[in-house]
Amino acid sequence: MAMPAAVSRSATPARWQDFVQLLKPRVMSLVVFTAITGLVCADRPIHPIHPILAAVAILCIAVGAGASGALNMWYDADIDSQMRRTRGRPVAAGRVQGADALALGVVLSLFSVMLLGMAVNWLAAGLLAFTILFYAVVYTMWLKRSTPQNIVIGGLAGALPPVIGWAAATGSTPLNAWLLCAIIFMWTPPHFWALSLYTSEDYAKAGVPMMPVSAGAASTRKQILIYSLLFTPLCLVPAFTGLGGVAYLAVAGLGGLVFLVLAWRVFKSRAGDAADPRQDDGLYDVKAAAKDARNLFAFSILYLSLLFATLLAEHLLDLPALSKVIP
């Protein structure tokens, strides 16, 4: 397994904000949100363990996610420095030394796993350890640079937080916990491939075999549609397993229809055919040819957030499951 190439160091000293950026706070926020949803939706509330330990569990999951981000930025500094979207990251830009990012990632990984195990339970800690290793080693060091299926397989790391939250609450991982995991897992390919359709020039320059680079834009658009056709019905399933209620079914159904319409528009479009359609380094300011892919990418974030927010609200408000409303 090749070591990452060295990145030249900037004369600008690292600030504390650079070390916060190493933790990928945007990704961490989604991880925390889905983990809280898993914890709250668990069959048994976290008492008698006590709400303080629920907070400890979420803190450990957040720190573990940050550790994964730091390890990813350490290893990927060479390719991050070549891509417009990532060249401003602390290690890639030379503001933080790779050794410092590595040390931070290792220390936070050990801290989060050990604290979660000692304070809550070792099943949740084991799942967190697996998630960190899977993201940092299996995805970052192996899959990302070797196969266009990198996002499909590697998506497991991002899909596990609700299972970890559920395990923290109950010490078990029932079917509904894995159903939440499956929803995120199936959401990941159309979400990231929509993004990669208008950032493929970056991936090609860095030598990353993302699907549009390896299989072409037309094949990627087709696979986005296929995954969307599998993903949207899956989102309805929690309403029929006792996990979701009427509000969840409405959000999943209506949002799923919008998701499919946007995926169909991507399929019929020429997104990804033109060279680098972005207006600047941002993710949303694109030329007309890429707007369908941009729209699906943006809506996919909203849709997943609404699904989990609705589940969270239903369980916090103790609203009845669909099976109790419609016997």
Secondary structure as UniProt FT lines:
FT   HELIX           16..22
FT   HELIX           25..40
FT   TURN            47..48
FT   HELIX           51..75
FT   HELIX           77..80
FT   TURN            81..82
FT   TURN            84..88
FT   TURN            90..94
FT   HELIX           98..119
FT   HELIX           122..133
FT   HELIX           134..143
FT   HELIX           144..146
FT   TURN            148..149
FT   HELIX           150..159
FT   HELIX           161..170
FT   HELIX           175..197
FT   TURN            198..199
FT   HELIX           200..206
FT   HELIX           211..215
FT   HELIX           217..236
FT   HELIX           237..240
FT   TURN            241..242
FT   HELIX           246..268
FT   TURN            271..273
FT   HELIX           288..290
FT   HELIX           291..316
FT   TURN            317..318
FT   HELIX           322..325
//
